[in-house]
Amino acid sequence: MSFELRHSDTVAAILLLALAVGVFVASGDFRSGPTDAPGPAFFPRLIATSIALLAIVQIAQRTAGKRTSTHRVTRENVRRVGIPLAFVALYVATMPIFGFLVGTIVFLISFMWYSGVDSVRTSGPIALGISLLLFYVFVSFLHVPLPESSVLPISRLLPDLPLILGVFG
């Protein structure tokens, strides 16, 4: 099973344009600080505007030119894109249940298994280390609250970062 996707550059540019508009609209809810400095919506909107402008340039180039791009989409292509998207969608959907820490560990181990890492002795410590690093960066340095597990709230048992650095420092 395969089909041809005609005008794939234009389709991609339209999808990027829709993404940029979505980011621009979603960033409108970001709170501004008490100063005149750019608020938290500045950089997402700057990036979204840049993506939108480049997408418009790509659409203009494709409509002005006679050449159309066509790609053949096979079942293997769909599987190659669909399975990682399903992993991410399942990760996001189960975040309220598992929380950030447990959900990220499970996501990373399962995604590494899908990618070819067969040993849990390899993927387990890597997933644990990356998850803890991300947890401490977001919670301790950036002060971003992360979702906690409603089933197993492990993140409450973790020590604060200053306590850990005091032990090693």
SELUMFI-303538 format. One line per 4 residues: number of its first residue (from 1); their letters; for each residue z, y negated, x of N, C-alpha, C, O. Coordinates in pm, 1 decimal, padded with zeros to 6 digits. Example, Ala and Ser with C-alpha at 12.3 -4.5 7.8 and 13.67 -1.06 7.14 Angstrom:
<atoms>
1	AS	00780.0:00569.0:01319.0:00780.0:00450.0:01230.0:00780.0:00330.0:01320.0:00846.5:00331.9:01423.6; 00708.0:00225.0:01285.0:00714.0:00106.0:01367.0:00787.0:-00003.0:01290.0:00803.9:-00113.8:01340.9
</atoms>
This chain:
<atoms>
1	MSFE	00000.0:00117.6:00083.6:00000.0:00000.0:00000.0:00000.0:-00124.4:00088.4:00088.8:-00143.1:00171.5; -00098.3:-00206.5:00069.4:-00102.0:-00334.6:00139.9:-00186.1:-00431.4:00056.8:-00266.3:-00391.1:-00027.4; -00165.3:-00557.7:00082.9:-00244.6:-00659.4:00015.7:-00266.2:-00774.8:00111.8:-00193.6:-00791.4:00209.8; -00367.7:-00853.9:00081.2:-00399.1:-00968.6:00165.0:-00337.2:-01093.6:00105.6:-00348.9:-01120.3:-00014.0
5	LRHS	-00272.1:-01168.4:00190.2:-00214.1:-01296.7:00150.6:-00304.8:-01405.1:00207.9:-00305.5:-01431.0:00328.2; -00381.1:-01467.7:00118.8:-00472.2:-01573.0:00161.3:-00397.5:-01705.5:00169.2:-00298.1:-01725.8:00099.4; -00444.6:-01793.3:00252.5:-00384.8:-01925.6:00271.3:-00237.1:-01913.9:00310.6:-00152.6:-01988.0:00260.4; -00208.0:-01821.9:00399.0:-00067.9:-01796.3:00435.1:-00002.8:-01916.5:00504.0:00117.3:-01938.3:00488.4
9	DTVA	-00080.2:-01994.7:00579.7:-00022.0:-02114.6:00641.9:00020.7:-02216.0:00536.6:00125.8:-02278.8:00549.7; -00058.6:-02231.9:00434.1:-00025.0:-02326.2:00327.2:00094.6:-02276.6:00247.9:00182.6:-02354.9:00212.2; 00098.4:-02146.9:00220.3:00211.8:-02089.1:00148.0:00340.4:-02108.5:00228.8:00443.6:-02146.7:00173.6; 00333.7:-02082.2:00358.8:00451.6:-02101.1:00444.4:00495.1:-02247.1:00447.0:00614.5:-02276.6:00442.4
13	AILL	00399.1:-02338.0:00454.5:00432.6:-02480.9:00455.9:00496.8:-02523.4:00323.8:00590.5:-02603.2:00323.8; 00447.8:-02471.5:00212.7:00506.9:-02504.9:00082.1:00648.5:-02449.6:00071.6:00737.4:-02516.6:00018.9; 00670.2:-02327.7:00121.3:00806.0:-02270.7:00120.9:00900.5:-02352.2:00209.4:01015.8:-02374.3:00172.5; 00852.9:-02396.7:00325.1:00934.8:-02481.1:00412.0:00964.7:-02615.5:00346.9:01074.7:-02669.0:00360.6
17	LALA	00867.8:-02668.8:00277.4:00888.4:-02794.5:00204.8:00993.7:-02777.5:00095.4:01079.2:-02864.2:00077.0; 00987.4:-02666.8:00023.9:01087.8:-02638.9:-00079.5:01226.8:-02620.8:-00018.0:01326.1:-02666.3:-00074.8; 01233.9:-02554.9:00097.2:01361.8:-02538.5:00167.1:01417.2:-02673.8:00209.6:01536.6:-02699.6:00194.4; 01332.2:-02759.3:00262.3:01376.4:-02891.4:00306.9:01428.5:-02974.7:00190.1:01529.9:-03043.4:00202.5
21	VGVF	01359.3:-02968.5:00077.7:01405.8:-03041.2:-00040.9:01539.9:-02985.8:-00087.4:01629.2:-03061.7:-00124.9; 01554.1:-02852.8:-00084.9:01680.6:-02791.6:-00123.4:01796.0:-02833.0:-00033.7:01905.1:-02861.9:-00082.8; 01773.8:-02836.4:00096.6:01877.9:-02879.9:00190.8:01911.6:-03026.2:00168.0:02028.4:-03064.8:00171.2; 01809.5:-03107.4:00145.0:01833.0:-03250.6:00122.9:01917.3:-03272.3:-00002.8:02010.0:-03353.4:-00002.1
25	VASG	01885.7:-03200.8:-00109.8:01961.4:-03214.8:-00234.7:02103.3:-03159.3:-00219.3:02199.5:-03221.3:-00264.5; 02116.1:-03043.7:-00156.1:02247.9:-02982.0:-00139.9:02339.4:-03065.0:-00050.4:02460.7:-03066.6:-00071.2; 02284.0:-03133.1:00047.6:02367.0:-03213.5:00138.0:02411.6:-03344.0:00073.7:02491.3:-03417.0:00132.7; 02362.9:-03374.8:-00043.9:02404.9:-03495.9:-00113.9:02549.9:-03491.5:-00158.4:02610.4:-03595.9:-00182.9
29	DFRS	02606.5:-03371.7:-00169.2:02745.9:-03356.8:-00210.5:02844.2:-03369.4:-00094.9:02965.2:-03367.3:-00117.7; 02796.2:-03382.3:00028.1:02885.2:-03392.4:00143.1:02958.7:-03525.9:00138.3:02898.3:-03630.6:00115.0; 03089.7:-03520.8:00160.5:03170.6:-03643.0:00157.0:03143.4:-03729.7:00278.9:03115.7:-03678.6:00387.4; 03151.3:-03858.4:00261.0:03137.7:-03953.1:00371.5:03276.6:-03992.4:00420.2:03373.9:-03989.7:00344.9
33	GPTD	03283.2:-04028.2:00545.4:03410.3:-04071.5:00601.8:03438.1:-04216.9:00569.0:03354.2:-04283.5:00508.4; 03555.2:-04267.7:00608.4:03590.9:-04405.4:00577.1:03518.1:-04508.5:00663.3:03526.8:-04628.1:00635.5; 03447.4:-04465.6:00766.1:03380.2:-04559.9:00855.6:03232.7:-04572.1:00818.9:03183.9:-04504.5:00728.4; 03162.9:-04659.5:00890.8:03019.5:-04676.1:00870.5:02937.5:-04576.9:00951.9:02814.5:-04580.7:00948.7
37	APGP	03004.1:-04489.2:01023.9:02934.0:-04389.7:01104.6:02859.3:-04292.3:01013.0:02897.1:-04274.4:00897.2; 02754.6:-04230.2:01064.2:02683.2:-04133.1:00981.3:02778.1:-04022.5:00934.1:02860.4:-03972.2:01010.5; 02764.6:-03987.1:00809.6:02851.1:-03885.6:00750.6:02802.2:-03745.0:00780.6:02706.9:-03726.7:00856.4; 02866.9:-03646.2:00721.8:02830.3:-03507.5:00749.1:02692.4:-03469.3:00695.6:02636.8:-03367.7:00737.2
41	AFFP	02636.5:-03548.3:00604.8:02504.2:-03517.0:00550.8:02391.3:-03568.4:00640.3:02274.9:-03535.7:00617.0; 02423.7:-03648.3:00742.3:02320.5:-03712.7:00823.6:02232.1:-03611.0:00895.4:02109.9:-03615.4:00880.9; 02291.3:-03519.4:00972.6:02211.2:-03426.4:01052.0:02138.2:-03323.6:00967.3:02021.4:-03296.8:00995.4; 02200.0:-03263.5:00864.0:02119.5:-03174.3:00779.1:02001.6:-03246.0:00714.4:01893.0:-03189.2:00702.1
45	RLIA	02022.6:-03369.4:00673.5:01912.7:-03444.2:00611.6:01807.0:-03484.2:00714.6:01688.0:-03486.9:00683.1; 01849.2:-03515.0:00836.1:01753.9:-03546.3:00942.3:01666.8:-03424.5:00973.4:01545.0:-03436.4:00986.8; 01729.4:-03308.7:00984.8:01654.5:-03186.1:01012.7:01564.4:-03151.2:00894.5:01448.8:-03113.7:00914.3; 01616.2:-03163.0:00770.7:01535.5:-03132.6:00652.0:01415.9:-03226.8:00640.9:01306.7:-03183.8:00604.0
49	TSIA	01435.3:-03353.6:00672.3:01324.9:-03449.5:00668.9:01220.5:-03415.5:00775.0:01100.4:-03425.2:00749.3; 01265.5:-03375.9:00893.4:01171.3:-03337.1:00999.6:01091.0:-03214.3:00958.3:00969.7:-03209.2:00979.0; 01158.1:-03115.7:00900.0:01088.1:-02995.5:00854.3:00987.7:-03031.3:00744.8:00875.4:-02981.0:00743.9; 01028.6:-03117.7:00653.4:00938.9:-03158.3:00544.0:00815.9:-03230.8:00597.9:00704.2:-03205.0:00553.0
53	LLAI	00835.5:-03320.7:00693.3:00720.9:-03393.3:00750.7:00625.0:-03298.9:00821.6:00503.3:-03311.3:00807.1; 00678.6:-03205.2:00897.8:00591.9:-03109.4:00967.0:00520.5:-03018.0:00868.0:00405.1:-02981.3:00890.3; 00587.3:-02980.9:00759.1:00522.7:-02899.1:00656.4:00409.7:-02976.5:00588.9:00304.3:-02919.9:00560.0; 00431.2:-03104.3:00563.9:00326.4:-03187.0:00503.4:00207.6:-03200.4:00599.4:00092.4:-03196.7:00556.2
57	VQIA	00235.0:-03215.6:00727.8:00126.9:-03221.3:00827.1:00048.6:-03090.3:00826.9:-00074.3:-03091.5:00833.4; 00119.0:-02977.8:00819.4:00050.7:-02848.8:00818.3:-00034.6:-02831.8:00692.5:-00146.2:-02780.3:00699.5; 00017.8:-02875.1:00577.5:-00060.6:-02868.7:00453.1:-00184.5:-02957.3:00464.7:-00293.4:-02917.3:00423.7; -00168.4:-03076.8:00520.1:-00282.4:-03168.3:00535.2:-00387.0:-03110.2:00629.4:-00506.7:-03122.2:00603.3
61	QRTA	-00343.7:-03047.0:00739.0:-00438.6:-02986.9:00831.5:-00514.3:-02872.0:00766.7:-00634.1:-02856.2:00790.2; -00447.4:-02793.0:00687.0:-00511.8:-02678.9:00621.8:-00607.0:-02723.3:00511.3:-00711.6:-02661.5:00491.7; -00572.8:-02828.1:00439.9:-00663.3:-02873.2:00333.0:-00783.7:-02947.8:00389.5:-00890.8:-02945.9:00328.9; -00768.3:-03013.1:00504.1:-00880.0:-03085.4:00565.7:-00976.5:-02989.3:00635.4:-01096.7:-03014.8:00641.8
65	GKRT	-00922.9:-02879.2:00687.3:-01007.6:-02783.3:00758.2:-01070.3:-02683.2:00663.0:-01024.3:-02664.1:00550.4; -01176.5:-02619.9:00710.7:-01246.2:-02520.9:00629.7:-01185.9:-02381.3:00647.8:-01204.2:-02293.4:00563.5; -01115.9:-02362.9:00755.7:-01064.0:-02230.9:00789.5:-00940.3:-02198.9:00706.7:-00851.5:-02283.0:00693.0; -00933.8:-02080.0:00652.4:-00813.6:-02033.8:00582.7:-00756.0:-01916.6:00659.6:-00829.2:-01836.8:00718.1
69	STHR	-00627.8:-01907.5:00658.8:-00562.5:-01796.5:00728.0:-00526.5:-01688.9:00626.2:-00478.1:-01717.6:00516.7; -00551.1:-01566.5:00665.0:-00522.6:-01452.6:00578.8:-00443.9:-01351.2:00659.6:-00476.4:-01322.5:00774.8; -00340.3:-01297.5:00597.8:-00259.7:-01193.7:00662.1:-00252.0:-01072.9:00570.6:-00242.3:-01086.1:00448.6; -00256.3:-00956.8:00630.3:-00241.6:-00833.9:00554.9:-00093.0:-00797.3:00554.5:-00030.5:-00784.8:00659.9
73	VTRE	-00038.4:-00780.8:00435.4:00102.1:-00746.5:00419.1:00110.9:-00598.8:00382.7:00058.9:-00555.2:00279.9; 00177.6:-00523.1:00468.8:00192.0:-00379.6:00445.5:00334.0:-00347.3:00402.9:00422.7:-00432.5:00407.1; 00353.8:-00224.6:00362.4:00487.4:-00178.1:00323.8:00584.6:-00189.4:00441.8:00701.6:-00223.2:00423.6; 00535.4:-00160.9:00561.9:00620.8:-00170.8:00680.8:00663.5:-00315.6:00706.1:00777.5:-00340.2:00745.4
77	NVRR	00573.0:-00411.5:00683.9:00609.3:-00552.8:00698.8:00717.3:-00593.1:00599.3:00812.6:-00662.8:00634.2; 00701.4:-00548.9:00476.2:00799.9:-00581.2:00372.8:00934.9:-00519.8:00408.7:01038.6:-00584.1:00392.7; 00934.0:-00397.4:00456.4:01058.3:-00329.9:00495.3:01122.8:-00400.7:00615.0:01244.7:-00416.9:00619.9; 01040.3:-00442.3:00710.8:01092.1:-00507.9:00831.5:01162.5:-00639.8:00799.3:01257.6:-00677.7:00867.6
81	VGIP	01116.2:-00709.5:00695.4:01178.1:-00835.3:00654.5:01285.6:-00811.2:00547.5:01390.2:-00876.0:00548.0; 01258.9:-00718.3:00456.9:01347.1:-00697.5:00342.4:01482.0:-00638.0:00376.4:01583.0:-00678.0:00318.5; 01486.3:-00544.0:00468.3:01614.8:-00480.2:00501.3:01711.6:-00579.1:00565.2:01826.7:-00584.5:00522.0; 01672.2:-00657.9:00665.7:01767.1:-00758.2:00716.7:01808.7:-00861.0:00611.5:01924.1:-00904.0:00609.9
85	LAFV	01716.5:-00900.9:00523.7:01754.0:-00992.6:00416.2:01854.4:-00928.0:00321.5:01945.3:-00994.6:00272.0; 01838.2:-00798.6:00296.4:01934.1:-00727.4:00211.6:02071.2:-00720.0:00278.4:02173.7:-00733.3:00211.5; 02073.4:-00698.7:00410.6:02200.7:-00699.4:00483.9:02271.6:-00833.6:00467.0:02391.2:-00837.6:00438.0; 02198.2:-00943.1:00484.8:02257.4:-01076.1:00474.3:02302.4:-01105.1:00331.7:02409.8:-01161.7:00311.1
89	ALYV	02221.5:-01066.8:00233.0:02258.4:-01089.2:00092.9:02383.7:-01009.7:00056.4:02471.0:-01060.6:-00013.9; 02393.1:-00886.2:00103.1:02512.7:-00805.3:00076.7:02635.3:-00864.0:00146.3:02745.1:-00863.5:00090.6; 02616.2:-00914.2:00267.3:02725.2:-00979.1:00342.2:02778.1:-01100.8:00266.2:02899.2:-01117.8:00251.9; 02687.7:-01184.5:00218.0:02727.9:-01304.3:00143.8:02791.5:-01266.9:00010.5:02889.9:-01328.2:-00030.9
93	ATMP	02735.5:-01166.3:-00056.9:02788.0:-01127.1:-00187.8:02927.1:-01064.9:-00178.7:03008.0:-01080.9:-00270.1; 02955.5:-00994.6:-00070.3:03086.2:-00929.2:-00056.0:03188.7:-01015.0:00017.7:03302.4:-00971.8:00037.1; 03150.7:-01134.2:00058.5:03244.1:-01222.2:00130.4:03371.5:-01250.9:00050.8:03479.2:-01250.1:00110.4; 03365.5:-01276.2:-00080.6:03490.7:-01299.7:-00153.7:03582.7:-01176.9:-00157.1:03704.3:-01191.3:-00169.4
97	IFGF	03526.5:-01059.4:-00146.4:03608.2:-00937.5:-00151.2:03667.0:-00906.5:-00014.4:03787.7:-00885.8:-00001.6; 03581.6:-00903.3:00088.5:03626.2:-00864.9:00222.5:03677.1:-00981.1:00305.9:03750.3:-00958.8:00402.3; 03641.5:-01102.6:00272.8:03679.3:-01217.0:00353.7:03588.1:-01229.8:00474.3:03502.4:-01144.8:00498.4; 03607.6:-01336.8:00549.4:03520.2:-01363.4:00663.6:03538.7:-01260.5:00773.7:03440.8:-01204.4:00823.1
101	LVGT	03661.9:-01235.2:00812.4:03687.7:-01152.6:00930.3:03642.9:-01008.5:00909.5:03563.4:-00957.1:00988.3; 03691.1:-00943.8:00807.3:03655.4:-00803.8:00782.7:03507.5:-00793.4:00747.0:03438.9:-00702.6:00793.9; 03457.6:-00885.5:00664.3:03317.4:-00882.4:00625.4:03223.7:-00898.7:00743.5:03120.5:-00832.0:00750.3; 03258.2:-00986.5:00836.6:03173.5:-01008.0:00953.8:03175.4:-00886.9:01045.6:03072.0:-00849.4:01100.9
105	IVFL	03291.0:-00825.7:01062.2:03300.2:-00704.9:01145.9:03213.6:-00594.0:01086.5:03135.3:-00531.0:01157.7; 03227.8:-00570.3:00955.2:03149.3:-00465.1:00889.1:03000.0:-00498.7:00895.0:02917.7:-00411.1:00921.5; 02965.1:-00625.2:00870.3:02825.2:-00666.9:00875.8:02767.1:-00644.1:01014.4:02658.5:-00587.5:01027.3; 02837.4:-00687.2:01117.8:02783.8:-00673.7:01252.9:02770.9:-00528.1:01294.5:02670.6:-00490.5:01355.2
109	ISFM	02870.3:-00445.2:01263.3:02861.4:-00302.9:01299.4:02744.9:-00236.8:01226.7:02667.6:-00162.9:01287.6; 02731.8:-00263.0:01097.1:02622.9:-00200.3:01021.7:02486.3:-00252.7:01065.5:02390.2:-00176.1:01072.2; 02476.9:-00381.3:01095.0:02348.7:-00436.1:01139.1:02313.2:-00386.7:01279.0:02195.9:-00363.8:01308.2; 02412.2:-00370.1:01365.1:02384.5:-00314.0:01497.2:02341.3:-00168.3:01484.8:02253.8:-00122.6:01558.3
113	WYSG	02403.5:-00095.0:01390.9:02361.3:00043.9:01368.1:02215.5:00047.4:01322.1:02137.3:00129.5:01370.0; 02178.9:-00041.3:01229.4:02041.1:-00048.9:01182.3:01946.0:-00085.0:01296.7:01832.1:-00038.3:01300.0; 01992.1:-00167.2:01389.3:01907.8:-00212.0:01500.2:01898.0:-00110.5:01612.6:01821.6:-00130.2:01707.0; 01974.9:-00000.9:01603.9:01961.0:00104.0:01703.1:02081.9:00130.3:01789.4:02075.8:00217.4:01876.2
117	VDSV	02191.2:00059.9:01770.4:02312.1:00086.1:01847.4:02385.6:00200.4:01777.1:02441.8:00181.4:01669.3; 02384.9:00318.9:01838.4:02440.1:00436.8:01773.2:02589.9:00452.5:01794.3:02656.2:00517.0:01713.1; 02643.9:00396.9:01898.3:02783.5:00418.5:01933.2:02874.0:00311.7:01872.0:02855.4:00192.0:01894.0; 02972.2:00357.7:01794.7:03071.3:00264.8:01740.9:03160.6:00215.0:01854.4:03219.6:00107.5:01843.8
121	RTSG	03171.1:00292.0:01962.4:03248.6:00247.6:02078.9:03184.4:00125.0:02143.1:03252.5:00048.0:02210.7; 03055.9:00106.4:02122.9:02986.7:-00012.0:02172.7:02987.3:-00123.3:02069.2:03024.0:-00236.8:02099.5; 02946.7:-00090.8:01946.9:02932.4:-00194.2:01844.8:03065.9:-00243.7:01791.1:03076.4:-00360.2:01752.7; 03168.3:-00158.8:01787.3:03299.2:-00199.4:01734.9:03363.7:-00313.2:01812.2:03397.5:-00415.7:01753.0
125	PIAL	03381.7:-00297.9:01943.9:03441.4:-00407.9:02019.8:03356.8:-00535.5:02021.3:03410.7:-00646.2:02020.9; 03224.2:-00519.6:02023.0:03137.9:-00638.2:02019.1:03154.9:-00711.1:01886.8:03169.3:-00833.3:01884.3; 03153.3:-00636.4:01776.7:03169.5:-00696.9:01643.8:03307.0:-00760.8:01629.8:03318.7:-00870.4:01574.9; 03410.5:-00694.3:01678.3:03545.5:-00749.9:01671.6:03556.0:-00877.5:01754.3:03613.4:-00976.5:01708.9
129	GISL	03501.0:-00875.6:01875.2:03507.3:-00993.7:01961.8:03431.1:-01112.1:01905.3:03481.5:-01224.3:01906.6; 03310.5:-01088.8:01855.7:03231.8:-01198.0:01798.4:03299.8:-01253.1:01674.5:03304.5:-01374.6:01655.2; 03353.1:-01164.4:01589.4:03419.2:-01208.5:01466.3:03543.3:-01291.1:01496.8:03565.3:-01395.1:01434.7; 03624.4:-01246.1:01591.8:03743.8:-01322.3:01628.6:03707.1:-01456.1:01692.0:03770.2:-01557.9:01663.5
133	LLFY	03605.8:-01456.1:01777.4:03561.2:-01580.9:01838.9:03515.8:-01680.3:01732.6:03556.2:-01796.6:01734.7; 03432.4:-01635.1:01640.2:03386.4:-01723.4:01533.2:03502.6:-01769.2:01445.5:03508.2:-01885.4:01405.1; 03594.4:-01678.8:01416.4:03710.2:-01713.9:01333.9:03790.2:-01826.3:01398.9:03822.5:-01925.5:01333.6; 03822.2:-01811.1:01526.8:03903.5:-01912.1:01594.2:03826.8:-02043.4:01615.0:03886.7:-02150.8:01609.5
137	VFVS	03696.1:-02036.3:01638.7:03618.1:-02159.6:01653.0:03620.6:-02238.5:01522.8:03644.5:-02359.2:01523.1; 03595.7:-02169.7:01411.4:03591.4:-02240.6:01283.7:03729.2:-02284.8:01236.8:03744.8:-02397.4:01189.4; 03829.1:-02198.5:01249.0:03961.0:-02231.3:01194.1:04038.4:-02325.7:01285.5:04094.0:-02424.8:01238.2; 04043.1:-02296.9:01415.3:04128.1:-02374.9:01506.1:04061.5:-02502.4:01557.7:04125.4:-02607.5:01564.1
141	FLHV	03933.7:-02493.9:01594.6:03868.9:-02610.6:01653.1:03803.4:-02700.2:01548.5:03818.3:-02822.3:01552.7; 03731.1:-02639.5:01454.9:03657.5:-02718.6:01357.0:03736.2:-02742.8:01228.6:03696.0:-02824.1:01145.3; 03847.1:-02673.2:01212.4:03933.0:-02685.4:01093.5:03856.3:-02661.0:00964.4:03871.1:-02733.9:00866.3; 03774.2:-02557.0:00966.8:03697.7:-02516.4:00849.0:03767.4:-02395.3:00788.4:03781.6:-02292.9:00855.2
145	PLPE	03810.7:-02405.0:00664.0:03873.8:-02287.7:00602.7:03769.4:-02180.1:00574.1:03662.7:-02208.2:00519.7; 03801.8:-02057.6:00611.4:03710.6:-01945.9:00588.3:03764.9:-01858.5:00475.8:03886.0:-01854.2:00454.2; 03678.1:-01789.5:00404.7:03724.4:-01704.7:00294.2:03815.2:-01592.7:00344.3:03787.1:-01528.1:00445.3; 03923.4:-01571.6:00272.1:04014.1:-01461.6:00305.0:03984.8:-01344.1:00214.6:03932.3:-01360.0:00104.4
149	SSVL	04019.1:-01227.3:00262.0:03999.0:-01106.1:00184.6:04098.7:-01100.8:00070.1:04217.9:-01124.9:00089.0; 04048.9:-01069.0:-00048.9:04139.3:-01051.4:-00161.8:04202.1:-00913.2:-00159.1:04302.9:-00889.7:-00225.7; 04143.9:-00821.5:-00082.9:04194.8:-00684.5:-00074.0:04287.8:-00667.9:00045.8:04396.5:-00611.7:00032.6; 04246.1:-00716.2:00161.8:04319.6:-00697.4:00285.9:04318.6:-00827.6:00365.8:04230.0:-00847.4:00449.1
153	PISR	04416.2:-00918.0:00342.1:04415.4:-01048.9:00410.3:04464.2:-01039.8:00555.5:04576.2:-01080.2:00587.0; 04379.0:-00986.3:00642.8:04413.9:-00967.8:00783.7:04425.9:-01100.2:00856.7:04506.8:-01112.4:00948.7; 04346.8:-01200.2:00817.5:04344.8:-01325.9:00891.3:04480.5:-01396.8:00888.1:04509.1:-01478.2:00975.9; 04563.3:-01367.5:00789.3:04697.5:-01427.2:00785.7:04787.1:-01371.9:00895.7:04883.4:-01437.0:00936.2
157	LLPD	04756.0:-01252.4:00944.0:04837.6:-01188.4:01046.5:04801.9:-01232.6:01187.8:04876.0:-01204.8:01282.1; 04689.8:-01300.6:01203.2:04646.9:-01343.3:01336.6:04729.2:-01463.2:01383.5:04760.5:-01552.3:01304.4; 04764.0:-01465.2:01511.1:04838.7:-01581.2:01562.0:04749.8:-01703.6:01574.5:04627.5:-01691.7:01581.2; 04810.9:-01820.9:01577.6:04737.0:-01944.3:01599.2:04683.2:-01947.6:01740.9:04739.6:-01884.4:01830.1
161	LPLI	04576.0:-02019.6:01762.4:04513.6:-02027.0:01893.4:04604.0:-02088.6:01999.1:04604.7:-02038.5:02111.5; 04681.4:-02195.1:01970.8:04770.0:-02247.1:02074.8:04872.1:-02144.7:02122.9:04910.5:-02145.8:02239.9; 04916.3:-02056.5:02034.0:05010.1:-01952.8:02073.2:04942.9:-01854.1:02166.9:05004.0:-01810.1:02264.3; 04816.9:-01818.2:02138.6:04744.6:-01725.3:02224.9:04718.4:-01788.3:02361.3:04736.7:-01722.8:02464.0
165	LGVF	04675.5:-01914.6:02363.7:04648.0:-01980.7:02491.0:04776.2:-02002.0:02570.9:04772.8:-02000.1:02693.9; 04888.5:-02022.0:02503.6:05015.9:-02037.2:02573.5:05059.0:-01910.2:02642.1:05122.2:-01915.3:02747.6; 05025.6:-01794.7:02583.6:05060.8:-01666.3:02642.9:04979.0:-01641.7:02767.4:05031.4:-01591.7:02867.0; 04850.5:-01676.1:02763.8:04762.5:-01651.1:02877.1:04761.2:-01765.0:02977.8:04721.4:-01745.1:03092.6
169	G	04804.0:-01884.6:02937.0:04791.9:-01999.9:03024.5:04907.7:-02029.0:03107.6:04905.8:-02124.9:03184.6
</atoms>
